[in-house]
């Protein structure tokens, strides 16, 4: 029996923006590189209208600069910009940890316990290449445990933009990070929103200070 293949849906403004954003964050395009609308329209198989809308969205997020007669280019990144993002991150993560604690980790409780043990083991065994993705997963997991989908999406984008400027694999950040994470996870699993928020605030403040020291 022959199975019909469903036609692929045309690219949307959101999907185009997501693809270009990934190109920037993964280094496939670099600050100063031009992003010509005709080339992008051909790449995504659409007219220039959704491409233009996607570029406008990326400009509002800080990934793209739009200039009259010149068009779109990949924005340069700066540590001062990362500091502003870090402050946004701090607010999101404090709120996320409090909401997660109200639910005692919810459906993410078991994975929270698991990732704390995995991180401790990686830190103890000096498996430094495993630490950055585990750190990222811990923070996104806390957001997921909050049950607030919008917060989770906002934090994911914020963390990726910070990582674009501020390398997560800084040795001084690894010192004791899993003690912090374990304490935060413990407060969440114990159902202590105030303590969870306070510990997360203190934890993110350390990254803020490290970034300030680099400015």
C-alpha positions in Angstrom: 0.0 0.0 0.0 1.4 3.4 -1.0 1.6 6.0 1.7 1.1 9.6 0.7 3.8 12.0 1.9 2.3 15.1 3.5 3.7 18.3 2.0 6.0 20.2 4.2 4.6 23.4 5.7 6.1 26.7 4.5 8.6 28.4 6.8 7.0 31.0 9.1 8.5 34.1 10.7 9.0 32.2 13.9 10.8 29.2 12.3 13.0 31.5 10.2 13.9 33.6 13.2 14.7 30.4 15.2 17.0 29.0 12.4 18.9 32.3 12.1 19.2 32.6 15.9 20.7 29.1 16.1 23.2 30.1 13.3 24.3 33.0 15.4 24.5 31.2 18.7 26.3 28.2 17.2 28.8 30.4 15.4 27.8 29.5 11.9 27.5 33.3 11.2 29.6 35.8 13.1 29.2 39.5 14.2 29.4 41.7 11.2 28.2 39.0 8.7 25.5 40.2 6.3 22.2 38.5 6.1 20.8 39.4 2.7 17.0 39.1 2.4 17.1 37.5 -1.1 19.5 34.8 0.0 17.4 34.1 3.1 14.1 34.0 1.1 15.7 31.5 -1.3 17.0 29.4 1.6 13.6 29.1 3.3 11.6 29.0 0.1 9.4 32.0 1.0 8.9 35.6 0.0 10.8 38.4 1.6 7.9 39.4 3.8 8.3 36.6 6.5 12.1 37.0 6.2 11.8 40.7 6.9 9.5 40.0 9.9 11.9 37.4 11.2 14.9 39.9 11.0 12.8 42.5 12.8 12.1 40.1 15.6 15.8 39.2 15.8 16.7 42.9 16.0 14.4 43.3 19.0 16.2 40.4 20.6 19.6 41.9 20.0 20.9 39.3 17.5 20.6 41.4 14.4 21.2 45.0 13.4 19.2 46.6 10.7 20.5 49.6 8.8 18.9 51.5 5.9 20.5 50.7 2.6 22.8 48.2 4.2 20.2 45.6 5.4 20.7 43.1 8.2 24.0 42.1 9.8 24.8 39.9 12.8 25.1 42.1 15.9 28.3 42.4 17.9 28.1 41.1 21.4 29.4 42.8 24.5 30.0 42.0 28.2 27.9 45.0 29.2 25.0 43.5 27.2 25.6 40.2 28.9 25.4 41.9 32.3 22.0 43.3 31.5 20.9 39.8 30.4 22.3 38.3 33.6 20.1 40.7 35.6 17.1 39.5 33.7 18.2 35.9 34.2 18.4 36.5 38.0 14.8 37.7 38.2 13.5 34.8 36.0 15.5 32.1 37.9 14.5 33.4 41.4 10.8 33.3 40.3 11.2 29.9 38.7 12.8 28.4 41.8 10.1 29.7 44.1 7.3 28.3 41.8 9.2 25.0 41.5 9.4 24.8 45.3 5.7 25.4 45.6 5.2 22.2 43.7 8.2 20.4 45.3 9.7 19.9 41.9 6.6 18.5 40.4 7.2 16.0 37.5 10.8 17.1 37.4 11.6 16.1 41.0 13.3 12.7 40.2 15.4 14.3 37.4 16.5 17.1 39.8 17.8 14.5 42.2 19.5 12.6 39.4 21.2 15.6 37.9 22.6 16.7 41.3 24.2 13.3 41.7 25.6 13.3 38.2 27.0 16.8 38.6 28.6 16.0 41.9 30.2 12.9 40.3 31.5 14.9 37.3 33.0 17.5 39.6 34.6 15.0 41.9 36.1 13.0 39.0 37.3 16.3 37.3 35.3 15.6 34.2 35.2 19.3 33.4 33.9 18.9 29.9 30.6 17.4 31.3 30.0 20.3 33.7 28.7 23.1 31.4 25.9 21.1 29.8 24.9 19.7 33.2 24.8 23.3 34.7 22.6 24.4 31.7 20.3 21.4 32.2 20.0 22.0 35.9 18.9 25.6 35.4 16.4 24.8 32.6 15.1 21.9 34.7 14.3 24.2 37.6 12.4 26.4 35.2 10.5 23.4 33.8 9.7 22.4 37.4 8.1 25.8 37.9 5.3 24.7 35.6 5.4 28.1 33.8 6.0 27.5 30.1 6.5 31.2 29.3 9.2 31.5 32.0 10.9 28.4 30.7 11.0 29.7 27.1 12.2 33.2 28.2 15.0 31.7 30.4 16.2 29.3 27.7 16.7 32.2 25.2 18.3 34.4 27.9 20.8 31.7 28.9 21.8 31.1 25.3 22.3 34.8 24.7 24.5 35.0 27.9 26.5 32.0 26.8 27.1 33.8 23.5 29.1 36.4 25.4 30.0 34.8 28.7 31.7 31.4 28.4 30.0 29.0 30.8 33.2 26.9 31.1 35.1 29.3 33.4 37.1 27.4 36.0 36.3 29.8 38.8 32.6 29.2 38.2 32.9 25.5 38.7 34.3 25.8 42.2 31.5 24.7 44.5 28.8 25.2 41.9 27.2 21.8 42.7 27.1 22.7 46.4 24.9 25.6 45.4 22.9 23.5 43.0 22.3 20.8 45.7 21.2 23.4 48.2 18.7 24.9 45.7 17.4 21.5 44.7 17.0 20.6 48.3 14.9 23.7 49.1 12.8 23.0 46.0 12.2 19.3 46.9 11.5 20.3 50.5 8.8 22.7 49.4 10.5 25.9 50.7 9.9 28.7 48.2 11.5 31.5 50.2 14.7 29.6 50.8 14.8 28.3 47.2 14.5 31.9 45.9 17.1 33.2 48.3 19.6 30.5 47.4 19.1 31.0 43.7 19.5 34.7 44.0 22.8 34.2 45.8 23.9 31.7 43.2 23.2 34.0 40.2 24.8 36.9 42.1 28.1 35.1 41.9 27.9 35.0 38.1 27.0 38.6 38.0 30.0 39.5 40.1 32.3 37.4 37.9 31.0 39.2 34.8 31.4 42.6 36.5 35.1 41.7 37.2 35.6 41.1 33.5 34.2 44.4 32.4 
